[in-house]
């Protein structure tokens, strides 16, 4: 007989679900995401000196990433997440891609399909959107990379 399934809750006294001993081990494993995209959806008052990544509060950029991933059948391998302030307000709207460590700034809705195609699918960095230079690592992408690249379903 197996233990209770984890429902995501936790208990300070250890009696609730959520601890390592409470997780059912017979559950199928979920494959890890190849990319996590964090899209800044922070709002600031109009005219704020640092700018704002989500001025109308619509989360339009995040929603566009989610729609594009779903349309391409990548939503099981790539996650587009809401992020609070990434402290790059002057460079916003900002998108960070992990585990590759890619920081893009001044991202527009028009950039979304290109970021998915070039960076997520093909492992190429879009230089004109890049905020920080990338660390010298094969995990970033490119021809010598050993990182997983999602495949478009056939």
Number of C-alpha atoms within 10 A of each C-alpha: 3 9 12 14 14 16 11 10 9 14 10 6 6 11 10 15 18 17 14 9 12 18 17 13 13 9 8 7 7 8 8 10 16 19 22 19 22 20 28 26 27 21 19 18 10 10 9 10 10 14 18 25 29 20 16 12 12 11 17 14 25 23 16 18 23 19 16 18 22 13 10 14 16 21 17 14 18 22 19 23 18 17 16 13 17 17 12 19 21 14 19 25 24 30 31 23 20 16 14 21 16 21 20 24 20 17 19 14 14 10 15 19 17 13 21 18 15 14 21 26 18 16 22 15 19 14 10 9 19 19 18 12 10 13 11 7 11 13 16 22 19 15 9 10 13 11 15 15 17 19 13 9 7 4
